[in-house]
Amino acid sequence: MSQFWYSDETATQLAEEVIREAGEGGRIACVSAPSVYQKLKQGVVDGSDRVSAVVLEYDRRFATYGEDFIFYDYSEPLSLPASVAPQSFDIVLADPPYLSEECLTKVAKTIKYLSKGKVLLCTGAIMESVAKDLLDVKKCSFLPQHNRNLSNEFRCFVNYQSRLLSC
């Protein structure tokens, strides 16, 4: 299984963003975004001790995170454990595993189920119009970087005013 890991700087910046937007005692869901989840759990980002986070991920290697790991298959977007209540996360950060309308449409169902409102979506720039239609998000000026160069331009999209991501 191939994972596209964010650079350390990008993972840190995204972790800072979701911490600020979740607020004190907030809950964060990282959907197919294990590098941001790991950054939150490392305790190196200011405020990470004042929020809780889970990672929804297909790769079962992340089950080592115990109760914070939720197995997630985007092709079954609402197949979540009963313990995951609807609209129970202050912010959802999602990085769909494929650049396709079908994948983003299904991940958007998961996002809408999980989120109380705030969404931070990281995906290819080519998905902008689909993302806007599905989640009412707008493109940020922030350019996420990966440890390996991707052939597609990658962007972040949010549905709220973001100082950190310059949206």
Salt bridges, closest charged atoms under 4 A:
ASP8 OD1 - LYS39 NZ 2.31
GLU17 OE1 - ARG20 NH2 2.99
GLU21 OE2 - ARG20 NH2 3.35
GLU21 OE1 - LYS118 NZ 2.69
GLU24 OE1 - ARG50 NE 3.36
ASP49 OD1 - ARG50 NH1 3.79
ASP59 OD2 - ARG61 NH2 2.40
ASP68 OD2 - LYS41 NZ 3.05
ASP90 OD1 - LYS116 NZ 3.26
GLU102 OE2 - LYS106 NZ 3.02
GLU128 OE1 - LYS139 NZ 3.56
ASP136 OD1 - LYS132 NZ 3.91
GLU153 OE2 - ARG155 NH1 3.08
